[in-house]
Amino acid sequence: MATYQLDITKEHCPMTFVKTKIELAKLKQGDILEVFLVEGEPLENVPRTTTEQGYTVIGIEHVKENIHKVTIQK
């Protein structure tokens, strides 16, 4: 099991989820993806949509200013 990071803080919806989904597709079952994103639509949509796609959102934490880290397990 490995942990990977994806910074989508400069992306806008729907590209935030598209890039997250592409990255998750590269991972092996059980791997972890830490996604760094901004408040608003990305923070609302990425966790919800990844859960709907069958992935597990392990946690969401505030990192700094308006940036959050969403930890997702494949």
PQR file of N, CA, C, O and H, with PARSE charges and radii, in Angstrom:
ATOM      1  N   MET A   1       0.845  -1.179   0.000 -0.4000 1.5000
ATOM      2  CA  MET A   1       0.000   0.000   0.000 -0.0000 2.0000
ATOM      3  C   MET A   1       0.891   1.243   0.000  0.5500 1.7000
ATOM      4  O   MET A   1       1.822   1.355   0.799 -0.5500 1.4000
ATOM      5  N   ALA A   2       0.595   2.164  -0.899 -0.4000 1.5000
ATOM      6  CA  ALA A   2       1.398   3.379  -1.028 -0.0000 2.0000
ATOM      7  C   ALA A   2       0.496   4.603  -0.923  0.5500 1.7000
ATOM      8  O   ALA A   2      -0.719   4.522  -1.103 -0.5500 1.4000
ATOM      9  H   ALA A   2      -0.161   2.073  -1.547  0.4000 1.0000
ATOM     10  N   THR A   3       1.127   5.745  -0.626 -0.4000 1.5000
ATOM     11  CA  THR A   3       0.402   7.006  -0.539 -0.0000 2.0000
ATOM     12  C   THR A   3       0.929   7.964  -1.596  0.5500 1.7000
ATOM     13  O   THR A   3       2.138   8.133  -1.756 -0.5500 1.4000
ATOM     14  H   THR A   3       2.114   5.811  -0.480  0.4000 1.0000
ATOM     15  N   TYR A   4       0.005   8.585  -2.312 -0.4000 1.5000
ATOM     16  CA  TYR A   4       0.336   9.526  -3.374 -0.0000 2.0000
ATOM     17  C   TYR A   4      -0.340  10.858  -3.099  0.5500 1.7000
ATOM     18  O   TYR A   4      -1.304  10.927  -2.337 -0.5500 1.4000
ATOM     19  H   TYR A   4      -0.977   8.447  -2.182  0.4000 1.0000
ATOM     20  N   GLN A   5       0.172  11.923  -3.726 -0.4000 1.5000
ATOM     21  CA  GLN A   5      -0.413  13.249  -3.537 -0.0000 2.0000
ATOM     22  C   GLN A   5      -0.789  13.857  -4.877  0.5500 1.7000
ATOM     23  O   GLN A   5      -0.133  13.631  -5.893 -0.5500 1.4000
ATOM     24  H   GLN A   5       0.955  11.867  -4.346  0.4000 1.0000
ATOM     25  N   LEU A   6      -1.871  14.641  -4.849 -0.4000 1.5000
ATOM     26  CA  LEU A   6      -2.346  15.342  -6.034 -0.0000 2.0000
ATOM     27  C   LEU A   6      -2.740  16.752  -5.616  0.5500 1.7000
ATOM     28  O   LEU A   6      -3.573  16.929  -4.728 -0.5500 1.4000
ATOM     29  H   LEU A   6      -2.404  14.824  -4.023  0.4000 1.0000
ATOM     30  N   ASP A   7      -2.142  17.758  -6.257 -0.4000 1.5000
ATOM     31  CA  ASP A   7      -2.459  19.156  -5.963 -0.0000 2.0000
ATOM     32  C   ASP A   7      -3.356  19.694  -7.074  0.5500 1.7000
ATOM     33  O   ASP A   7      -2.916  19.875  -8.209 -0.5500 1.4000
ATOM     34  H   ASP A   7      -1.465  17.614  -6.979  0.4000 1.0000
ATOM     35  N   ILE A   8      -4.618  19.946  -6.731 -0.4000 1.5000
ATOM     36  CA  ILE A   8      -5.553  20.517  -7.704 -0.0000 2.0000
ATOM     37  C   ILE A   8      -6.063  21.875  -7.216  0.5500 1.7000
ATOM     38  O   ILE A   8      -7.177  22.286  -7.539 -0.5500 1.4000
ATOM     39  H   ILE A   8      -4.975  19.799  -5.808  0.4000 1.0000
ATOM     40  N   THR A   9      -5.233  22.557  -6.437 -0.4000 1.5000
ATOM     41  CA  THR A   9      -5.644  23.845  -5.869 -0.0000 2.0000
ATOM     42  C   THR A   9      -5.858  24.916  -6.932  0.5500 1.7000
ATOM     43  O   THR A   9      -6.568  25.892  -6.686 -0.5500 1.4000
ATOM     44  H   THR A   9      -4.328  22.222  -6.174  0.4000 1.0000
ATOM     45  N   LYS A  10      -5.263  24.754  -8.098 -0.4000 1.5000
ATOM     46  CA  LYS A  10      -5.426  25.755  -9.153 -0.0000 2.0000
ATOM     47  C   LYS A  10      -6.459  25.339 -10.207  0.5500 1.7000
ATOM     48  O   LYS A  10      -6.675  26.050 -11.188 -0.5500 1.4000
ATOM     49  H   LYS A  10      -4.687  23.961  -8.298  0.4000 1.0000
ATOM     50  N   GLU A  11      -7.088  24.188  -9.996 -0.4000 1.5000
ATOM     51  CA  GLU A  11      -8.090  23.678 -10.943 -0.0000 2.0000
ATOM     52  C   GLU A  11      -9.495  24.118 -10.540  0.5500 1.7000
ATOM     53  O   GLU A  11      -9.749  24.483  -9.392 -0.5500 1.4000
ATOM     54  H   GLU A  11      -6.913  23.610  -9.200  0.4000 1.0000
ATOM     55  N   HIS A  12     -10.393  24.072 -11.510 -0.4000 1.5000
ATOM     56  CA  HIS A  12     -11.801  24.417 -11.281 -0.0000 2.0000
ATOM     57  C   HIS A  12     -12.674  23.239 -11.685  0.5500 1.7000
ATOM     58  O   HIS A  12     -12.283  22.436 -12.532 -0.5500 1.4000
ATOM     59  H   HIS A  12     -10.187  23.775 -12.443  0.4000 1.0000
ATOM     60  N   CYS A  13     -13.850  23.132 -11.088 -0.4000 1.5000
ATOM     61  CA  CYS A  13     -14.799  22.076 -11.449 -0.0000 2.0000
ATOM     62  C   CYS A  13     -15.209  22.245 -12.904  0.5500 1.7000
ATOM     63  O   CYS A  13     -15.384  23.383 -13.341 -0.5500 1.4000
ATOM     64  H   CYS A  13     -14.167  23.785 -10.400  0.4000 1.0000
ATOM     65  N   PRO A  14     -15.370  21.192 -13.669 -0.5600 1.5000
ATOM     66  CA  PRO A  14     -15.330  19.787 -13.236  0.2800 2.0000
ATOM     67  C   PRO A  14     -13.943  19.151 -13.317  0.5500 1.7000
ATOM     68  O   PRO A  14     -13.804  17.957 -13.055 -0.5500 1.4000
ATOM     69  N   MET A  15     -12.919  19.922 -13.672 -0.4000 1.5000
ATOM     70  CA  MET A  15     -11.570  19.354 -13.810 -0.0000 2.0000
ATOM     71  C   MET A  15     -11.024  18.825 -12.494  0.5500 1.7000
ATOM     72  O   MET A  15     -10.175  17.933 -12.501 -0.5500 1.4000
ATOM     73  H   MET A  15     -13.032  20.892 -13.885  0.4000 1.0000
ATOM     74  N   THR A  16     -11.488  19.349 -11.364 -0.4000 1.5000
ATOM     75  CA  THR A  16     -10.989  18.857 -10.079 -0.0000 2.0000
ATOM     76  C   THR A  16     -11.299  17.371  -9.927  0.5500 1.7000
ATOM     77  O   THR A  16     -10.431  16.593  -9.533 -0.5500 1.4000
ATOM     78  H   THR A  16     -12.178  20.073 -11.359  0.4000 1.0000
ATOM     79  N   PHE A  17     -12.527  16.977 -10.235 -0.4000 1.5000
ATOM     80  CA  PHE A  17     -12.871  15.561 -10.109 -0.0000 2.0000
ATOM     81  C   PHE A  17     -12.245  14.741 -11.226  0.5500 1.7000
ATOM     82  O   PHE A  17     -11.799  13.618 -10.988 -0.5500 1.4000
ATOM     83  H   PHE A  17     -13.232  17.609 -10.555  0.4000 1.0000
ATOM     84  N   VAL A  18     -12.202  15.282 -12.443 -0.4000 1.5000
ATOM     85  CA  VAL A  18     -11.619  14.553 -13.577 -0.0000 2.0000
ATOM     86  C   VAL A  18     -10.167  14.185 -13.264  0.5500 1.7000
ATOM     87  O   VAL A  18      -9.760  13.038 -13.451 -0.5500 1.4000
ATOM     88  H   VAL A  18     -12.564  16.194 -12.636  0.4000 1.0000
ATOM     89  N   LYS A  19      -9.391  15.159 -12.789 -0.4000 1.5000
ATOM     90  CA  LYS A  19      -7.976  14.888 -12.466 -0.0000 2.0000
ATOM     91  C   LYS A  19      -7.855  13.905 -11.304  0.5500 1.7000
ATOM     92  O   LYS A  19      -6.969  13.050 -11.305 -0.5500 1.4000
ATOM     93  H   LYS A  19      -9.722  16.090 -12.638  0.4000 1.0000
ATOM     94  N   THR A  20      -8.744  14.023 -10.309 -0.4000 1.5000
ATOM     95  CA  THR A  20      -8.732  13.089  -9.176 -0.0000 2.0000
ATOM     96  C   THR A  20      -9.043  11.674  -9.660  0.5500 1.7000
ATOM     97  O   THR A  20      -8.371  10.720  -9.267 -0.5500 1.4000
ATOM     98  H   THR A  20      -9.464  14.717 -10.308  0.4000 1.0000
ATOM     99  N   LYS A  21     -10.050  11.539 -10.507 -0.4000 1.5000
ATOM    100  CA  LYS A  21     -10.442  10.217 -11.009 -0.0000 2.0000
ATOM    101  C   LYS A  21      -9.320   9.587 -11.838  0.5500 1.7000
ATOM    102  O   LYS A  21      -9.058   8.391 -11.712 -0.5500 1.4000
ATOM    103  H   LYS A  21     -10.595  12.314 -10.827  0.4000 1.0000
ATOM    104  N   ILE A  22      -8.658  10.379 -12.682 -0.4000 1.5000
ATOM    105  CA  ILE A  22      -7.540   9.872 -13.494 -0.0000 2.0000
ATOM    106  C   ILE A  22      -6.423   9.359 -12.585  0.5500 1.7000
ATOM    107  O   ILE A  22      -5.854   8.295 -12.829 -0.5500 1.4000
ATOM    108  H   ILE A  22      -8.871  11.351 -12.785  0.4000 1.0000
ATOM    109  N   GLU A  23      -6.115  10.121 -11.541 -0.4000 1.5000
ATOM    110  CA  GLU A  23      -5.048   9.729 -10.614 -0.0000 2.0000
ATOM    111  C   GLU A  23      -5.436   8.459  -9.855  0.5500 1.7000
ATOM    112  O   GLU A  23      -4.611   7.560  -9.690 -0.5500 1.4000
ATOM    113  H   GLU A  23      -6.577  10.986 -11.343  0.4000 1.0000
ATOM    114  N   LEU A  24      -6.684   8.379  -9.394 -0.4000 1.5000
ATOM    115  CA  LEU A  24      -7.145   7.186  -8.674 -0.0000 2.0000
ATOM    116  C   LEU A  24      -7.080   5.945  -9.567  0.5500 1.7000
ATOM    117  O   LEU A  24      -6.789   4.851  -9.085 -0.5500 1.4000
ATOM    118  H   LEU A  24      -7.354   9.109  -9.528  0.4000 1.0000
ATOM    119  N   ALA A  25      -7.345   6.107 -10.847 -0.4000 1.5000
ATOM    120  CA  ALA A  25      -7.322   4.971 -11.780 -0.0000 2.0000
ATOM    121  C   ALA A  25      -5.928   4.366 -11.892  0.5500 1.7000
ATOM    122  O   ALA A  25      -5.794   3.185 -12.209 -0.5500 1.4000
ATOM    123  H   ALA A  25      -7.582   6.996 -11.239  0.4000 1.0000
ATOM    124  N   LYS A  26      -4.892   5.155 -11.637 -0.4000 1.5000
ATOM    125  CA  LYS A  26      -3.507   4.684 -11.737 -0.0000 2.0000
ATOM    126  C   LYS A  26      -3.093   3.864 -10.513  0.5500 1.7000
ATOM    127  O   LYS A  26      -2.118   3.114 -10.569 -0.5500 1.4000
ATOM    128  H   LYS A  26      -5.001   6.115 -11.380  0.4000 1.0000
ATOM    129  N   LEU A  27      -3.826   4.006  -9.414 -0.4000 1.5000
ATOM    130  CA  LEU A  27      -3.425   3.383  -8.153 -0.0000 2.0000
ATOM    131  C   LEU A  27      -3.879   1.932  -8.060  0.5500 1.7000
ATOM    132  O   LEU A  27      -4.793   1.495  -8.759 -0.5500 1.4000
ATOM    133  H   LEU A  27      -4.618   4.615  -9.369  0.4000 1.0000
ATOM    134  N   LYS A  28      -3.207   1.199  -7.170 -0.4000 1.5000
ATOM    135  CA  LYS A  28      -3.594  -0.171  -6.868 -0.0000 2.0000
ATOM    136  C   LYS A  28      -4.648  -0.140  -5.762  0.5500 1.7000
ATOM    137  O   LYS A  28      -4.746   0.827  -5.006 -0.5500 1.4000
ATOM    138  H   LYS A  28      -2.464   1.553  -6.602  0.4000 1.0000
ATOM    139  N   GLN A  29      -5.428  -1.208  -5.683 -0.4000 1.5000
ATOM    140  CA  GLN A  29      -6.439  -1.324  -4.632 -0.0000 2.0000
ATOM    141  C   GLN A  29      -5.778  -1.170  -3.263  0.5500 1.7000
ATOM    142  O   GLN A  29      -4.767  -1.819  -2.989 -0.5500 1.4000
ATOM    143  H   GLN A  29      -5.349  -1.993  -6.297  0.4000 1.0000
ATOM    144  N   GLY A  30      -6.334  -0.324  -2.406 -0.4000 1.5000
ATOM    145  CA  GLY A  30      -5.788  -0.109  -1.070 -0.0000 2.0000
ATOM    146  C   GLY A  30      -4.866   1.089  -0.972  0.5500 1.7000
ATOM    147  O   GLY A  30      -4.600   1.573   0.128 -0.5500 1.4000
ATOM    148  H   GLY A  30      -7.155   0.202  -2.628  0.4000 1.0000
ATOM    149  N   ASP A  31      -4.367   1.584  -2.118 -0.4000 1.5000
ATOM    150  CA  ASP A  31      -3.501   2.768  -2.098 -0.0000 2.0000
ATOM    151  C   ASP A  31      -4.278   3.993  -1.635  0.5500 1.7000
ATOM    152  O   ASP A  31      -5.507   4.034  -1.696 -0.5500 1.4000
ATOM    153  H   ASP A  31      -4.584   1.191  -3.011  0.4000 1.0000
ATOM    154  N   ILE A  32      -3.529   4.991  -1.169 -0.4000 1.5000
ATOM    155  CA  ILE A  32      -4.101   6.231  -0.636 -0.0000 2.0000
ATOM    156  C   ILE A  32      -3.718   7.386  -1.554  0.5500 1.7000
ATOM    157  O   ILE A  32      -2.587   7.471  -2.033 -0.5500 1.4000
ATOM    158  H   ILE A  32      -2.531   4.958  -1.119  0.4000 1.0000
ATOM    159  N   LEU A  33      -4.687   8.276  -1.789 -0.4000 1.5000
ATOM    160  CA  LEU A  33      -4.435   9.497  -2.550 -0.0000 2.0000
ATOM    161  C   LEU A  33      -4.814  10.689  -1.685  0.5500 1.7000
ATOM    162  O   LEU A  33      -5.960  10.820  -1.256 -0.5500 1.4000
ATOM    163  H   LEU A  33      -5.606   8.207  -1.400  0.4000 1.0000
ATOM    164  N   GLU A  34      -3.831  11.564  -1.433 -0.4000 1.5000
ATOM    165  CA  GLU A  34      -4.080  12.797  -0.696 -0.0000 2.0000
ATOM    166  C   GLU A  34      -4.273  13.911  -1.722  0.5500 1.7000
ATOM    167  O   GLU A  34      -3.349  14.266  -2.454 -0.5500 1.4000
ATOM    168  H   GLU A  34      -2.900  11.457  -1.782  0.4000 1.0000
ATOM    169  N   VAL A  35      -5.483  14.450  -1.761 -0.4000 1.5000
ATOM    170  CA  VAL A  35      -5.831  15.473  -2.742 -0.0000 2.0000
ATOM    171  C   VAL A  35      -5.888  16.835  -2.044  0.5500 1.7000
ATOM    172  O   VAL A  35      -6.643  17.026  -1.091 -0.5500 1.4000
ATOM    173  H   VAL A  35      -6.233  14.161  -1.166  0.4000 1.0000
ATOM    174  N   PHE A  36      -5.084  17.767  -2.530 -0.4000 1.5000
ATOM    175  CA  PHE A  36      -5.089  19.127  -1.982 -0.0000 2.0000
ATOM    176  C   PHE A  36      -5.953  19.990  -2.886  0.5500 1.7000
ATOM    177  O   PHE A  36      -5.712  20.080  -4.090 -0.5500 1.4000
ATOM    178  H   PHE A  36      -4.471  17.612  -3.305  0.4000 1.0000
ATOM    179  N   LEU A  37      -6.975  20.632  -2.291 -0.4000 1.5000
ATOM    180  CA  LEU A  37      -7.915  21.430  -3.068 -0.0000 2.0000
ATOM    181  C   LEU A  37      -8.387  22.633  -2.261  0.5500 1.7000
ATOM    182  O   LEU A  37      -8.091  22.751  -1.072 -0.5500 1.4000
ATOM    183  H   LEU A  37      -7.171  20.559  -1.313  0.4000 1.0000
ATOM    184  N   VAL A  38      -9.125  23.527  -2.920 -0.4000 1.5000
ATOM    185  CA  VAL A  38      -9.600  24.740  -2.264 -0.0000 2.0000
ATOM    186  C   VAL A  38     -11.042  24.570  -1.793  0.5500 1.7000
ATOM    187  O   VAL A  38     -11.745  23.645  -2.201 -0.5500 1.4000
ATOM    188  H   VAL A  38      -9.366  23.431  -3.886  0.4000 1.0000
ATOM    189  N   GLU A  39     -11.462  25.491  -0.923 -0.4000 1.5000
ATOM    190  CA  GLU A  39     -12.836  25.495  -0.423 -0.0000 2.0000
ATOM    191  C   GLU A  39     -13.810  25.778  -1.554  0.5500 1.7000
ATOM    192  O   GLU A  39     -13.412  26.202  -2.640 -0.5500 1.4000
ATOM    193  H   GLU A  39     -10.892  26.242  -0.592  0.4000 1.0000
ATOM    194  N   GLY A  40     -15.072  25.545  -1.295 -0.4000 1.5000
ATOM    195  CA  GLY A  40     -16.103  25.798  -2.293 -0.0000 2.0000
ATOM    196  C   GLY A  40     -16.450  24.535  -3.054  0.5500 1.7000
ATOM    197  O   GLY A  40     -16.490  23.442  -2.489 -0.5500 1.4000
ATOM    198  H   GLY A  40     -15.396  25.201  -0.413  0.4000 1.0000
ATOM    199  N   GLU A  41     -16.701  24.699  -4.352 -0.4000 1.5000
ATOM    200  CA  GLU A  41     -17.124  23.569  -5.179 -0.0000 2.0000
ATOM    201  C   GLU A  41     -16.185  22.364  -5.116  0.5500 1.7000
ATOM    202  O   GLU A  41     -16.660  21.241  -4.940 -0.5500 1.4000
ATOM    203  H   GLU A  41     -16.668  25.587  -4.811  0.4000 1.0000
ATOM    204  N   PRO A  42     -14.850  22.558  -5.254 -0.5600 1.5000
ATOM    205  CA  PRO A  42     -13.974  21.377  -5.195  0.2800 2.0000
ATOM    206  C   PRO A  42     -14.104  20.601  -3.875  0.5500 1.7000
ATOM    207  O   PRO A  42     -14.148  19.371  -3.879 -0.5500 1.4000
ATOM    208  N   LEU A  43     -14.166  21.317  -2.760 -0.4000 1.5000
ATOM    209  CA  LEU A  43     -14.261  20.658  -1.451 -0.0000 2.0000
ATOM    210  C   LEU A  43     -15.609  19.958  -1.277  0.5500 1.7000
ATOM    211  O   LEU A  43     -15.699  18.945  -0.582 -0.5500 1.4000
ATOM    212  H   LEU A  43     -14.131  22.316  -2.757  0.4000 1.0000
ATOM    213  N   GLU A  44     -16.641  20.486  -1.898 -0.4000 1.5000
ATOM    214  CA  GLU A  44     -17.962  19.849  -1.825 -0.0000 2.0000
ATOM    215  C   GLU A  44     -18.055  18.660  -2.783  0.5500 1.7000
ATOM    216  O   GLU A  44     -18.552  17.594  -2.418 -0.5500 1.4000
ATOM    217  H   GLU A  44     -16.569  21.309  -2.462  0.4000 1.0000
ATOM    218  N   ASN A  45     -17.571  18.856  -4.013 -0.4000 1.5000
ATOM    219  CA  ASN A  45     -17.786  17.863  -5.070 -0.0000 2.0000
ATOM    220  C   ASN A  45     -16.833  16.673  -5.061  0.5500 1.7000
ATOM    221  O   ASN A  45     -17.271  15.543  -5.279 -0.5500 1.4000
ATOM    222  H   ASN A  45     -17.168  19.722  -4.310  0.4000 1.0000
ATOM    223  N   VAL A  46     -15.544  16.894  -4.814 -0.4000 1.5000
ATOM    224  CA  VAL A  46     -14.580  15.787  -4.905 -0.0000 2.0000
ATOM    225  C   VAL A  46     -14.891  14.686  -3.887  0.5500 1.7000
ATOM    226  O   VAL A  46     -14.965  13.524  -4.286 -0.5500 1.4000
ATOM    227  H   VAL A  46     -15.189  17.811  -4.636  0.4000 1.0000
ATOM    228  N   PRO A  47     -15.077  14.984  -2.595 -0.5600 1.5000
ATOM    229  CA  PRO A  47     -15.396  13.889  -1.661  0.2800 2.0000
ATOM    230  C   PRO A  47     -16.714  13.186  -1.995  0.5500 1.7000
ATOM    231  O   PRO A  47     -16.797  11.959  -1.933 -0.5500 1.4000
ATOM    232  N   ARG A  48     -17.728  13.950  -2.343 -0.4000 1.5000
ATOM    233  CA  ARG A  48     -19.037  13.368  -2.656 -0.0000 2.0000
ATOM    234  C   ARG A  48     -18.953  12.469  -3.888  0.5500 1.7000
ATOM    235  O   ARG A  48     -19.443  11.340  -3.872 -0.5500 1.4000
ATOM    236  H   ARG A  48     -17.660  14.947  -2.393  0.4000 1.0000
ATOM    237  N   THR A  49     -18.342  12.964  -4.935 -0.4000 1.5000
ATOM    238  CA  THR A  49     -18.277  12.222  -6.193 -0.0000 2.0000
ATOM    239  C   THR A  49     -17.383  10.990  -6.087  0.5500 1.7000
ATOM    240  O   THR A  49     -17.708   9.944  -6.648 -0.5500 1.4000
ATOM    241  H   THR A  49     -17.944  13.881  -4.948  0.4000 1.0000
ATOM    242  N   THR A  50     -16.267  11.098  -5.378 -0.4000 1.5000
ATOM    243  CA  THR A  50     -15.406   9.909  -5.235 -0.0000 2.0000
ATOM    244  C   THR A  50     -16.116   8.829  -4.429  0.5500 1.7000
ATOM    245  O   THR A  50     -15.959   7.642  -4.717 -0.5500 1.4000
ATOM    246  H   THR A  50     -16.002  11.948  -4.922  0.4000 1.0000
ATOM    247  N   THR A  51     -16.890   9.222  -3.427 -0.4000 1.5000
ATOM    248  CA  THR A  51     -17.667   8.253  -2.650 -0.0000 2.0000
ATOM    249  C   THR A  51     -18.709   7.581  -3.548  0.5500 1.7000
ATOM    250  O   THR A  51     -18.903   6.367  -3.484 -0.5500 1.4000
ATOM    251  H   THR A  51     -17.017  10.186  -3.193  0.4000 1.0000
ATOM    252  N   GLU A  52     -19.377   8.383  -4.384 -0.4000 1.5000
ATOM    253  CA  GLU A  52     -20.370   7.823  -5.307 -0.0000 2.0000
ATOM    254  C   GLU A  52     -19.725   6.844  -6.287  0.5500 1.7000
ATOM    255  O   GLU A  52     -20.385   5.918  -6.757 -0.5500 1.4000
ATOM    256  H   GLU A  52     -19.220   9.369  -4.435  0.4000 1.0000
ATOM    257  N   GLN A  53     -18.445   7.039  -6.601 -0.4000 1.5000
ATOM    258  CA  GLN A  53     -17.725   6.171  -7.537 -0.0000 2.0000
ATOM    259  C   GLN A  53     -17.177   4.911  -6.848  0.5500 1.7000
ATOM    260  O   GLN A  53     -16.563   4.069  -7.503 -0.5500 1.4000
ATOM    261  H   GLN A  53     -17.909   7.792  -6.219  0.4000 1.0000
ATOM    262  N   GLY A  54     -17.396   4.779  -5.537 -0.4000 1.5000
ATOM    263  CA  GLY A  54     -16.989   3.568  -4.839 -0.0000 2.0000
ATOM    264  C   GLY A  54     -15.682   3.656  -4.068  0.5500 1.7000
ATOM    265  O   GLY A  54     -15.217   2.653  -3.527 -0.5500 1.4000
ATOM    266  H   GLY A  54     -17.895   5.463  -5.005  0.4000 1.0000
ATOM    267  N   TYR A  55     -15.081   4.846  -4.008 -0.4000 1.5000
ATOM    268  CA  TYR A  55     -13.851   5.028  -3.230 -0.0000 2.0000
ATOM    269  C   TYR A  55     -14.208   5.413  -1.797  0.5500 1.7000
ATOM    270  O   TYR A  55     -15.343   5.803  -1.523 -0.5500 1.4000
ATOM    271  H   TYR A  55     -15.459   5.661  -4.448  0.4000 1.0000
ATOM    272  N   THR A  56     -13.253   5.308  -0.891 -0.4000 1.5000
ATOM    273  CA  THR A  56     -13.485   5.629   0.512 -0.0000 2.0000
ATOM    274  C   THR A  56     -12.760   6.911   0.884  0.5500 1.7000
ATOM    275  O   THR A  56     -11.540   7.010   0.752 -0.5500 1.4000
ATOM    276  H   THR A  56     -12.331   4.991  -1.113  0.4000 1.0000
ATOM    277  N   VAL A  57     -13.529   7.895   1.352 -0.4000 1.5000
ATOM    278  CA  VAL A  57     -12.926   9.128   1.850 -0.0000 2.0000
ATOM    279  C   VAL A  57     -12.582   8.876   3.316  0.5500 1.7000
ATOM    280  O   VAL A  57     -13.464   8.732   4.162 -0.5500 1.4000
ATOM    281  H   VAL A  57     -14.520   7.815   1.459  0.4000 1.0000
ATOM    282  N   ILE A  58     -11.286   8.825   3.596 -0.4000 1.5000
ATOM    283  CA  ILE A  58     -10.808   8.529   4.945 -0.0000 2.0000
ATOM    284  C   ILE A  58     -10.899   9.764   5.835  0.5500 1.7000
ATOM    285  O   ILE A  58     -11.215   9.663   7.020 -0.5500 1.4000
ATOM    286  H   ILE A  58     -10.569   8.942   2.908  0.4000 1.0000
ATOM    287  N   GLY A  59     -10.618  10.932   5.255 -0.4000 1.5000
ATOM    288  CA  GLY A  59     -10.662  12.140   6.066 -0.0000 2.0000
ATOM    289  C   GLY A  59     -10.536  13.402   5.234  0.5500 1.7000
ATOM    290  O   GLY A  59     -10.067  13.390   4.096 -0.5500 1.4000
ATOM    291  H   GLY A  59     -10.361  11.014   4.292  0.4000 1.0000
ATOM    292  N   ILE A  60     -10.977  14.493   5.851 -0.4000 1.5000
ATOM    293  CA  ILE A  60     -10.844  15.815   5.248 -0.0000 2.0000
ATOM    294  C   ILE A  60     -10.275  16.718   6.325  0.5500 1.7000
ATOM    295  O   ILE A  60     -10.819  16.797   7.427 -0.5500 1.4000
ATOM    296  H   ILE A  60     -11.358  14.502   6.775  0.4000 1.0000
ATOM    297  N   GLU A  61      -9.179  17.403   6.011 -0.4000 1.5000
ATOM    298  CA  GLU A  61      -8.608  18.302   7.012 -0.0000 2.0000
ATOM    299  C   GLU A  61      -8.192  19.627   6.395  0.5500 1.7000
ATOM    300  O   GLU A  61      -7.782  19.701   5.237 -0.5500 1.4000
ATOM    301  H   GLU A  61      -8.737  17.339   5.116  0.4000 1.0000
ATOM    302  N   HIS A  62      -8.310  20.664   7.201 -0.4000 1.5000
ATOM    303  CA  HIS A  62      -7.921  22.004   6.792 -0.0000 2.0000
ATOM    304  C   HIS A  62      -6.406  22.088   6.917  0.5500 1.7000
ATOM    305  O   HIS A  62      -5.853  21.779   7.973 -0.5500 1.4000
ATOM    306  H   HIS A  62      -8.643  20.604   8.142  0.4000 1.0000
ATOM    307  N   VAL A  63      -5.725  22.506   5.840 -0.4000 1.5000
ATOM    308  CA  VAL A  63      -4.270  22.568   5.843 -0.0000 2.0000
ATOM    309  C   VAL A  63      -3.797  23.986   6.148  0.5500 1.7000
ATOM    310  O   VAL A  63      -3.038  24.200   7.093 -0.5500 1.4000
ATOM    311  H   VAL A  63      -6.174  22.757   4.983  0.4000 1.0000
ATOM    312  N   LYS A  64      -4.247  24.957   5.346 -0.4000 1.5000
ATOM    313  CA  LYS A  64      -3.907  26.357   5.570 -0.0000 2.0000
ATOM    314  C   LYS A  64      -4.850  27.224   4.749  0.5500 1.7000
ATOM    315  O   LYS A  64      -5.361  26.787   3.718 -0.5500 1.4000
ATOM    316  H   LYS A  64      -4.864  24.783   4.578  0.4000 1.0000
ATOM    317  N   GLU A  65      -5.078  28.431   5.198 -0.4000 1.5000
ATOM    318  CA  GLU A  65      -5.967  29.375   4.526 -0.0000 2.0000
ATOM    319  C   GLU A  65      -7.194  28.655   3.983  0.5500 1.7000
ATOM    320  O   GLU A  65      -7.972  28.104   4.761 -0.5500 1.4000
ATOM    321  H   GLU A  65      -4.663  28.785   6.036  0.4000 1.0000
ATOM    322  N   ASN A  66      -7.384  28.646   2.672 -0.4000 1.5000
ATOM    323  CA  ASN A  66      -8.570  27.984   2.109 -0.0000 2.0000
ATOM    324  C   ASN A  66      -8.230  26.640   1.462  0.5500 1.7000
ATOM    325  O   ASN A  66      -8.985  26.147   0.624 -0.5500 1.4000
ATOM    326  H   ASN A  66      -6.752  29.093   2.039  0.4000 1.0000
ATOM    327  N   ILE A  67      -7.106  26.053   1.843 -0.4000 1.5000
ATOM    328  CA  ILE A  67      -6.680  24.770   1.264 -0.0000 2.0000
ATOM    329  C   ILE A  67      -6.973  23.624   2.227  0.5500 1.7000
ATOM    330  O   ILE A  67      -6.709  23.706   3.426 -0.5500 1.4000
ATOM    331  H   ILE A  67      -6.492  26.454   2.524  0.4000 1.0000
ATOM    332  N   HIS A  68      -7.529  22.551   1.659 -0.4000 1.5000
ATOM    333  CA  HIS A  68      -7.876  21.363   2.432 -0.0000 2.0000
ATOM    334  C   HIS A  68      -7.231  20.138   1.804  0.5500 1.7000
ATOM    335  O   HIS A  68      -6.884  20.135   0.623 -0.5500 1.4000
ATOM    336  H   HIS A  68      -7.743  22.484   0.684  0.4000 1.0000
ATOM    337  N   LYS A  69      -7.078  19.093   2.620 -0.4000 1.5000
ATOM    338  CA  LYS A  69      -6.560  17.815   2.127 -0.0000 2.0000
ATOM    339  C   LYS A  69      -7.656  16.782   2.300  0.5500 1.7000
ATOM    340  O   LYS A  69      -8.167  16.574   3.401 -0.5500 1.4000
ATOM    341  H   LYS A  69      -7.360  19.096   3.579  0.4000 1.0000
ATOM    342  N   VAL A  70      -8.010  16.135   1.195 -0.4000 1.5000
ATOM    343  CA  VAL A  70      -8.981  15.048   1.215 -0.0000 2.0000
ATOM    344  C   VAL A  70      -8.200  13.762   1.001  0.5500 1.7000
ATOM    345  O   VAL A  70      -7.522  13.604  -0.015 -0.5500 1.4000
ATOM    346  H   VAL A  70      -7.595  16.304   0.302  0.4000 1.0000
ATOM    347  N   THR A  71      -8.293  12.843   1.953 -0.4000 1.5000
ATOM    348  CA  THR A  71      -7.576  11.574   1.872 -0.0000 2.0000
ATOM    349  C   THR A  71      -8.550  10.497   1.401  0.5500 1.7000
ATOM    350  O   THR A  71      -9.576  10.238   2.031 -0.5500 1.4000
ATOM    351  H   THR A  71      -8.843  12.970   2.778  0.4000 1.0000
ATOM    352  N   ILE A  72      -8.200   9.880   0.280 -0.4000 1.5000
ATOM    353  CA  ILE A  72      -9.087   8.904  -0.377 -0.0000 2.0000
ATOM    354  C   ILE A  72      -8.351   7.569  -0.511  0.5500 1.7000
ATOM    355  O   ILE A  72      -7.183   7.533  -0.897 -0.5500 1.4000
ATOM    356  H   ILE A  72      -7.367  10.090  -0.232  0.4000 1.0000
ATOM    357  N   GLN A  73      -9.037   6.485  -0.192 -0.4000 1.5000
ATOM    358  CA  GLN A  73      -8.454   5.151  -0.388 -0.0000 2.0000
ATOM    359  C   GLN A  73      -9.167   4.463  -1.542  0.5500 1.7000
ATOM    360  O   GLN A  73     -10.394   4.460  -1.638 -0.5500 1.4000
ATOM    361  H   GLN A  73      -9.986   6.514   0.121  0.4000 1.0000
ATOM    362  N   LYS A  74      -8.352   3.882  -2.414 -0.4000 1.5000
ATOM    363  CA  LYS A  74      -8.920   3.158  -3.561 -0.0000 2.0000
ATOM    364  C   LYS A  74      -9.376   1.795  -3.105  0.5500 1.7000
ATOM    365  O   LYS A  74      -9.887   1.014  -3.907 -0.5500 1.4000
ATOM    366  H   LYS A  74      -7.355   3.885  -2.337  0.4000 1.0000
TER
END
